[in-house]
Amino acid sequence: MLLNHWEKRSLNAADWRRELAGMGVDADDSLEEIARLIAGQGQALISCYQFQVPPGEPGAIVVCHDLKRGMISLGTYRQWGRWHEDDEVLTLDESGEQYNFEGNLVYEGDGGSCSLGNF
């Protein structure tokens, strides 16, 4: 269940930590890729989707559109993967599992998720 979301917010060197904290994202070592991008280019286009996972633990997907990369956080579990803009699906690097922006596993043939803009 999607609880909160922020779509394609432009973060810059002066505010990225504060902005991510406002989205409920810890700006720690797991976000090094985004920090490097902002340091090099001066900004990054970020989306964040917060949801609950059973049994009610918080979860989130943070997407860096510039890198076409995203990170899923399920409780204490964090994993990076490739973000597919068209399908709005995150494919994890290590396992190949796919998640939509609501934190649900996407199974082969599901066709991804519906866009928040299509409601």
TORPA-4810 file (N, C-alpha, C, O; in nm, 3 decimals):
<nodes>
NODE_1_0.084_-0.118_0.000_0.000_0.000_0.000_0.089_0.124_0.000_0.171_0.142_0.090_M
NODE_2_0.072_0.209_-0.100_0.149_0.332_-0.111_0.101_0.432_-0.007_-0.018_0.465_-0.001_L
NODE_3_0.193_0.480_0.076_0.159_0.574_0.181_0.187_0.719_0.142_0.111_0.809_0.175_L
NODE_4_0.298_0.738_0.072_0.343_0.872_0.038_0.433_0.864_-0.085_0.497_0.761_-0.108_N
NODE_5_0.438_0.970_-0.162_0.530_0.970_-0.275_0.568_1.113_-0.313_0.492_1.208_-0.292_H
NODE_6_0.686_1.125_-0.368_0.739_1.250_-0.421_0.791_1.217_-0.560_0.875_1.128_-0.576_W
NODE_7_0.741_1.286_-0.660_0.774_1.256_-0.799_0.875_1.355_-0.855_0.854_1.476_-0.852_E
NODE_8_0.983_1.303_-0.907_1.082_1.376_-0.986_1.116_1.514_-0.930_1.097_1.617_-0.994_K
NODE_9_1.168_1.512_-0.807_1.213_1.635_-0.744_1.359_1.658_-0.776_1.441_1.567_-0.767_R
NODE_10_1.391_1.779_-0.813_1.529_1.815_-0.845_1.602_1.853_-0.717_1.565_1.950_-0.650_S
NODE_11_1.705_1.777_-0.683_1.784_1.804_-0.564_1.918_1.861_-0.606_1.975_1.820_-0.707_L
NODE_12_1.969_1.957_-0.529_2.099_2.015_-0.561_2.193_2.001_-0.443_2.155_1.952_-0.337_N
NODE_13_2.316_2.045_-0.462_2.421_2.027_-0.361_2.386_2.094_-0.229_2.426_2.047_-0.122_A
NODE_14_2.313_2.205_-0.235_2.282_2.279_-0.113_2.171_2.215_-0.030_2.167_2.235_0.091_A
NODE_15_2.081_2.140_-0.093_1.963_2.094_-0.019_1.935_1.945_-0.023_1.836_1.900_0.036_D
NODE_16_2.018_1.866_-0.090_1.980_1.727_-0.112_1.963_1.648_0.016_1.870_1.567_0.025_W
NODE_17_2.048_1.667_0.115_2.033_1.592_0.241_1.904_1.630_0.313_1.831_1.543_0.362_R
NODE_18_1.875_1.760_0.318_1.753_1.808_0.384_1.629_1.757_0.310_1.532_1.713_0.372_R
NODE_19_1.632_1.764_0.178_1.518_1.719_0.098_1.493_1.569_0.116_1.378_1.527_0.134_E
NODE_20_1.599_1.489_0.112_1.582_1.345_0.132_1.532_1.315_0.272_1.447_1.227_0.290_L
NODE_21_1.583_1.386_0.372_1.536_1.367_0.509_1.387_1.401_0.519_1.313_1.333_0.590_A
NODE_22_1.344_1.505_0.448_1.203_1.540_0.445_1.116_1.433_0.381_0.996_1.425_0.409_G
NODE_23_1.175_1.352_0.295_1.104_1.240_0.232_1.114_1.113_0.318_1.060_1.009_0.283_M
NODE_24_1.183_1.124_0.431_1.199_1.009_0.517_1.312_0.916_0.476_1.315_0.801_0.517_G
NODE_25_1.404_0.966_0.394_1.515_0.885_0.344_1.641_0.924_0.421_1.677_1.041_0.427_V
NODE_26_1.707_0.824_0.478_1.834_0.848_0.547_1.942_0.876_0.444_1.964_0.796_0.354_D
NODE_27_2.010_0.988_0.457_2.119_1.022_0.365_2.248_0.961_0.418_2.337_1.032_0.464_A
NODE_28_2.258_0.829_0.413_2.374_0.759_0.465_2.455_0.698_0.351_2.438_0.735_0.235_D
NODE_29_2.543_0.606_0.385_2.632_0.544_0.287_2.557_0.477_0.172_2.612_0.466_0.062_D
NODE_30_2.435_0.433_0.195_2.362_0.364_0.089_2.323_0.458_-0.025_2.280_0.412_-0.132_S
NODE_31_2.336_0.588_-0.004_2.301_0.686_-0.108_2.424_0.751_-0.170_2.415_0.861_-0.225_L
NODE_32_2.537_0.684_-0.162_2.663_0.738_-0.215_2.654_0.770_-0.365_2.709_0.870_-0.410_E
NODE_33_2.585_0.685_-0.441_2.574_0.708_-0.586_2.506_0.841_-0.616_2.549_0.915_-0.704_E
NODE_34_2.400_0.871_-0.542_2.329_0.997_-0.562_2.418_1.114_-0.519_2.421_1.217_-0.587_I
NODE_35_2.488_1.098_-0.408_2.578_1.204_-0.361_2.686_1.234_-0.464_2.718_1.350_-0.488_A
NODE_36_2.743_1.130_-0.526_2.845_1.150_-0.630_2.789_1.222_-0.751_2.854_1.310_-0.807_R
NODE_37_2.668_1.185_-0.792_2.605_1.250_-0.906_2.583_1.399_-0.877_2.614_1.484_-0.961_L
NODE_38_2.531_1.430_-0.761_2.506_1.570_-0.724_2.638_1.647_-0.717_2.645_1.762_-0.761_I
NODE_39_2.742_1.585_-0.661_2.872_1.651_-0.653_2.928_1.680_-0.793_2.989_1.784_-0.815_A
NODE_40_2.907_1.588_-0.886_2.961_1.604_-1.021_2.877_1.693_-1.111_2.932_1.774_-1.186_G
NODE_41_2.745_1.680_-1.104_2.657_1.754_-1.194_2.583_1.869_-1.128_2.522_1.952_-1.195_Q
NODE_42_2.589_1.874_-0.995_2.523_1.982_-0.924_2.377_1.957_-0.891_2.317_2.033_-0.817_G
NODE_43_2.319_1.850_-0.946_2.180_1.819_-0.917_2.148_1.675_-0.954_2.227_1.608_-1.021_Q
NODE_44_2.032_1.628_-0.908_1.983_1.495_-0.943_1.831_1.498_-0.938_1.772_1.567_-0.855_A
NODE_45_1.768_1.423_-1.026_1.623_1.412_-1.031_1.583_1.285_-0.956_1.617_1.174_-0.997_L
NODE_46_1.510_1.303_-0.845_1.481_1.194_-0.752_1.331_1.177_-0.733_1.257_1.275_-0.730_I
NODE_47_1.287_1.052_-0.722_1.151_1.020_-0.678_1.163_0.927_-0.558_1.258_0.850_-0.545_S
NODE_48_1.065_0.937_-0.470_1.063_0.850_-0.352_0.921_0.800_-0.331_0.825_0.878_-0.335_C
NODE_49_0.908_0.669_-0.310_0.779_0.606_-0.287_0.785_0.532_-0.154_0.869_0.443_-0.136_Y
NODE_50_0.698_0.569_-0.059_0.694_0.504_0.071_0.571_0.415_0.079_0.463_0.451_0.031_Q
NODE_51_0.588_0.297_0.140_0.480_0.200_0.150_0.501_0.118_0.276_0.603_0.133_0.343_F
NODE_52_0.405_0.032_0.308_0.419_-0.060_0.420_0.434_-0.201_0.364_0.371_-0.238_0.266_Q
NODE_53_0.520_-0.277_0.430_0.537_-0.418_0.394_0.489_-0.501_0.512_0.495_-0.456_0.626_V
NODE_54_0.441_-0.621_0.485_0.399_-0.706_0.596_0.515_-0.732_0.690_0.625_-0.755_0.640_P
NODE_55_0.501_-0.730_0.817_0.380_-0.702_0.894_0.370_-0.555_0.935_0.369_-0.526_1.055_P
NODE_56_0.362_-0.465_0.845_0.344_-0.324_0.875_0.473_-0.245_0.888_0.470_-0.130_0.932_G
NODE_57_0.587_-0.305_0.850_0.713_-0.233_0.854_0.719_-0.131_0.741_0.658_-0.151_0.636_E
NODE_58_0.794_-0.021_0.763_0.806_0.077_0.655_0.897_0.026_0.543_0.992_-0.048_0.566_P
NODE_59_0.865_0.068_0.424_0.946_0.037_0.307_0.949_0.158_0.216_0.863_0.246_0.226_G
NODE_60_1.048_0.162_0.128_1.058_0.274_0.035_1.140_0.234_-0.087_1.226_0.147_-0.080_A
NODE_61_1.109_0.299_-0.197_1.193_0.293_-0.316_1.235_0.436_-0.346_1.151_0.525_-0.358_I
NODE_62_1.366_0.456_-0.357_1.421_0.586_-0.395_1.481_0.569_-0.533_1.566_0.482_-0.554_V
NODE_63_1.437_0.652_-0.627_1.481_0.642_-0.766_1.562_0.765_-0.803_1.520_0.877_-0.776_V
NODE_64_1.678_0.742_-0.864_1.756_0.851_-0.924_1.738_0.837_-1.075_1.799_0.752_-1.139_C
NODE_65_1.653_0.923_-1.131_1.619_0.914_-1.273_1.739_0.939_-1.363_1.749_0.881_-1.472_H
NODE_66_1.831_1.025_-1.319_1.951_1.055_-1.399_2.037_0.930_-1.418_2.093_0.908_-1.525_D
NODE_67_2.046_0.848_-1.313_2.129_0.728_-1.317_2.052_0.606_-1.367_2.112_0.503_-1.398_L
NODE_68_1.918_0.617_-1.375_1.831_0.504_-1.405_1.855_0.391_-1.304_1.859_0.273_-1.338_K
NODE_69_1.872_0.434_-1.178_1.899_0.341_-1.069_1.803_0.372_-0.955_1.753_0.484_-0.942_R
NODE_70_1.779_0.272_-0.874_1.694_0.289_-0.757_1.738_0.197_-0.646_1.811_0.101_-0.667_G
NODE_71_1.691_0.230_-0.526_1.721_0.149_-0.409_1.590_0.118_-0.338_1.507_0.206_-0.317_M
NODE_72_1.573_-0.009_-0.302_1.456_-0.047_-0.224_1.501_-0.071_-0.081_1.607_-0.127_-0.055_I
NODE_73_1.418_-0.028_0.010_1.440_-0.049_0.153_1.317_-0.120_0.207_1.207_-0.066_0.203_S
NODE_74_1.336_-0.241_0.257_1.228_-0.319_0.317_1.270_-0.348_0.461_1.345_-0.442_0.486_L
NODE_75_1.222_-0.268_0.554_1.270_-0.279_0.691_1.417_-0.243_0.694_1.453_-0.130_0.660_G
NODE_76_1.503_-0.335_0.734_1.647_-0.309_0.738_1.719_-0.353_0.611_1.837_-0.325_0.594_T
NODE_77_1.648_-0.423_0.522_1.706_-0.471_0.396_1.712_-0.357_0.295_1.613_-0.288_0.272_Y
NODE_78_1.830_-0.336_0.233_1.847_-0.236_0.128_1.919_-0.298_0.011_2.017_-0.371_0.027_R
NODE_79_1.870_-0.268_-0.108_1.931_-0.324_-0.228_1.914_-0.227_-0.345_1.807_-0.170_-0.364_Q
NODE_80_2.020_-0.211_-0.423_2.017_-0.126_-0.542_1.979_-0.208_-0.664_1.999_-0.330_-0.667_W
NODE_81_1.925_-0.140_-0.763_1.891_-0.205_-0.887_1.871_-0.104_-0.999_1.895_0.016_-0.982_G
NODE_82_1.827_-0.155_-1.113_1.806_-0.072_-1.230_1.659_-0.032_-1.237_1.570_-0.117_-1.227_R
NODE_83_1.633_0.098_-1.256_1.497_0.150_-1.265_1.457_0.160_-1.412_1.528_0.219_-1.493_W
NODE_84_1.343_0.101_-1.445_1.289_0.104_-1.580_1.180_0.211_-1.584_1.072_0.192_-1.529_H
NODE_85_1.210_0.322_-1.649_1.117_0.437_-1.652_0.982_0.402_-1.713_0.878_0.441_-1.659_E
NODE_86_0.981_0.330_-1.823_0.855_0.302_-1.892_0.762_0.214_-1.808_0.642_0.239_-1.802_D
NODE_87_0.818_0.112_-1.745_0.737_0.018_-1.666_0.724_0.058_-1.520_0.641_0.004_-1.448_D
NODE_88_0.806_0.154_-1.477_0.812_0.195_-1.336_0.838_0.075_-1.246_0.767_0.050_-1.149_E
NODE_89_0.944_0.001_-1.283_0.981_-0.122_-1.213_1.129_-0.116_-1.178_1.211_-0.072_-1.259_V
NODE_90_1.163_-0.161_-1.058_1.300_-0.171_-1.011_1.343_-0.317_-1.018_1.281_-0.404_-0.957_L
NODE_91_1.451_-0.346_-1.095_1.507_-0.481_-1.103_1.633_-0.484_-1.018_1.729_-0.413_-1.047_T
NODE_92_1.632_-0.565_-0.913_1.744_-0.570_-0.820_1.868_-0.632_-0.883_1.860_-0.729_-0.958_L
NODE_93_1.983_-0.573_-0.852_2.110_-0.618_-0.908_2.142_-0.762_-0.871_2.177_-0.842_-0.958_D
NODE_94_2.129_-0.796_-0.745_2.174_-0.928_-0.699_2.079_-1.041_-0.733_2.123_-1.146_-0.780_E
NODE_95_1.950_-1.021_-0.711_1.855_-1.131_-0.727_1.776_-1.128_-0.857_1.723_-1.230_-0.899_S
NODE_96_1.769_-1.011_-0.921_1.687_-0.998_-1.041_1.539_-0.982_-1.011_1.458_-0.969_-1.102_G
NODE_97_1.502_-0.982_-0.881_1.363_-0.960_-0.845_1.320_-0.822_-0.891_1.400_-0.729_-0.897_E
NODE_98_1.192_-0.811_-0.925_1.139_-0.684_-0.972_1.029_-0.636_-0.879_0.944_-0.713_-0.835_Q
NODE_99_1.034_-0.505_-0.849_0.936_-0.441_-0.761_0.876_-0.320_-0.831_0.947_-0.247_-0.900_Y
NODE_100_0.745_-0.299_-0.812_0.685_-0.177_-0.862_0.700_-0.068_-0.756_0.752_-0.094_-0.647_N
NODE_101_0.654_0.053_-0.786_0.676_0.165_-0.695_0.598_0.151_-0.565_0.624_0.227_-0.471_F
NODE_102_0.503_0.058_-0.557_0.430_0.034_-0.433_0.498_-0.071_-0.345_0.447_-0.106_-0.239_E
NODE_103_0.615_-0.122_-0.391_0.687_-0.222_-0.313_0.639_-0.363_-0.333_0.677_-0.453_-0.258_G
NODE_104_0.555_-0.386_-0.433_0.504_-0.519_-0.462_0.592_-0.588_-0.564_0.639_-0.526_-0.660_N
NODE_105_0.614_-0.717_-0.544_0.688_-0.796_-0.642_0.610_-0.797_-0.773_0.488_-0.810_-0.775_L
NODE_106_0.683_-0.785_-0.883_0.624_-0.791_-1.016_0.664_-0.926_-1.074_0.782_-0.959_-1.081_V
NODE_107_0.565_-1.002_-1.115_0.592_-1.133_-1.170_0.588_-1.126_-1.322_0.523_-1.039_-1.379_Y
NODE_108_0.658_-1.217_-1.386_0.664_-1.219_-1.532_0.523_-1.218_-1.590_0.437_-1.296_-1.550_E
NODE_109_0.502_-1.128_-1.684_0.371_-1.115_-1.746_0.281_-1.012_-1.682_0.175_-0.981_-1.735_G
NODE_110_0.323_-0.956_-1.567_0.243_-0.853_-1.501_0.242_-0.724_-1.581_0.144_-0.649_-1.575_D
NODE_111_0.348_-0.696_-1.655_0.355_-0.574_-1.734_0.386_-0.450_-1.651_0.356_-0.338_-1.693_G
NODE_112_0.446_-0.468_-1.536_0.486_-0.352_-1.456_0.372_-0.298_-1.375_0.282_-0.372_-1.337_G
NODE_113_0.376_-0.169_-1.348_0.276_-0.106_-1.265_0.209_0.006_-1.341_0.261_0.052_-1.443_S
NODE_114_0.096_0.049_-1.292_0.032_0.164_-1.355_0.098_0.290_-1.305_0.143_0.295_-1.190_C
NODE_115_0.102_0.390_-1.386_0.165_0.517_-1.351_0.075_0.593_-1.254_-0.047_0.586_-1.264_S
NODE_116_0.137_0.665_-1.161_0.059_0.750_-1.072_-0.018_0.855_-1.151_-0.121_0.903_-1.105_L
NODE_117_0.031_0.890_-1.268_-0.035_0.989_-1.351_-0.155_0.936_-1.426_-0.226_1.014_-1.490_G
NODE_118_-0.180_0.806_-1.419_-0.290_0.746_-1.497_-0.414_0.718_-1.414_-0.505_0.650_-1.462_N
NODE_119_-0.421_0.766_-1.292_-0.539_0.739_-1.210_-0.657_0.820_-1.257_-0.765_0.811_-1.200_F
</nodes>
